[in-house]
Amino acid sequence: MDISHIEHIGIAVKDLEASIRFYEDVLGLTCYAIAEVADQKVKTAFFQVGQTKVELLESTDPEGPIGKFIEKKGEGVHHMAFAVKGIEQSLARLDEKGIRLIDQKPRKGAEGLDIAFLHPKSTHGVLMELCEKK
């Protein structure tokens, strides 16, 4: 697998606006994008920190993945995303190695990236996302 860097760290939050204020007012970062990803039932906000981004995730539906995560575990780190080249080939290799894939094929995510998730039961408890900029 050709991983170039950590693309972003996803953090589940209850209140996106309050969380944005914390990252801007307390940490001094600048939110450069806010977008809704309707099929994932989530609203996102992004901050650039060096080569890596922080993605805040607020559920738009309590039955969506972030809503369920917050209900079960509360706010906090949701996933780690790696930038890869050749996401389809990466998924095929991981599948061959017996890694449980949440996404068998890439789908569109925030910022127009192709994304796919790996199940935390196969990754030592960490929900991992592969991202490729096309």
N, C-alpha and C positions, 0 to 999 in steps of 0.2 A: 504494500500500500504506500502511496506517495503522499505523506502528510507534510505540509509545509509549515504550519503553525496552528496555534489555537485560534480559531476564527472568532469565537465568542464564548462567554459564559452566560447561560440563561438563568435569571433569577425570577422566581414567581413572587408576585406582590398582590396585595389586596386592593391598593389604591395607587394607580399609575401616577396621577398628578402629584400626590404627596411624595411618592418615591422619587419622581423627577426632581422635585424641589430639594430633597435631601442630597441627591447626587450633584445638583448644581450649586446650592447654597452652602452645603457643608463640605463636600469634597472638591468643589471648584471645577467640576467637569461640565461639558456642554452637551445637551441633548441635540443631536443633529437630525434625527428622524423619528417620527411617530407614524405607525401604520397599523391597520387592522388586517389580519389574515383570517378571513371569514371561515374557510374550511377547517381551520384549527381552533376556531372559537376563541381568539385571543387578540388583544391589542398590545403592540410592542413599542418600546422606546429604546433608542440606541445611543450609546456613548462610546467614543473612541478613546482607548487608553494604550498608547504606543501602537503596536501592530495588532493588538487584540481589542475586541469590543465587549462591552457589557450590554446584554439585552434584558430589559425589564419586561415581564410578561404579566398582563392582567387579563383574567378570564372575562369573556363577554357572555358566558353561559355557565351556570354552576355545574352543568353536566359535561362540560368540555374538559379536556385533559388538565388544564391548569386549575380549573375550578375544583376538580376531584383531588388534585395534588394538594392544594391549599387546605381543603377540608380534612384530608388524611394527615398531612405532615406540617401544615402551616406554611408561612412565607419562608423563603430561603432558596438556596441553590437548587435548581431544577435539572440542569444538564450542562455538559461541556461539549462544545462543537469544535471539530477539527476541519481545517481547510485541506481538501484533497484534490489531486488531479486524477481524473478517470474514476468518477464515483461509481459508474456501473461495474467496472472491473473490480473496484474495491469491494463492492457488495458481493460479487460472485466469489471472490477469494475468501471473504469472511464466511459466507455460506458453506463453502467447501471445508472450512476449518471447524464447522459445527457451531458457529456463532449464531444465536437466535436474532433474526432480523425483524424489526417492527415493520419496516418498509422493504418489500422485496425489490421495488423499483424506486428511483428518485421521484420526488414531487416538488412542486414549487413552494418555496418558503418566503420569509420576509426578505426584503432587499433583492428579490428576483433570483435568489440562489436556488440551485437544485439541492435538495436535502433528503436525508434518509436517517432514520433512527435505529440504533442497536439496543436490544432489550437489556436492561440492567442485570437480569439473572445470568447473562453471559459475559458481563463486563465487570464483575466483582462489585456490583451494587451501584454503579454509576450509569445513569442514562447518558448515552453518547450519541452525538449527531455528526454525520458527515455532511460537509457543505462543499459545493463546487460552483464557482462563478463561471458562467458560460458566456 
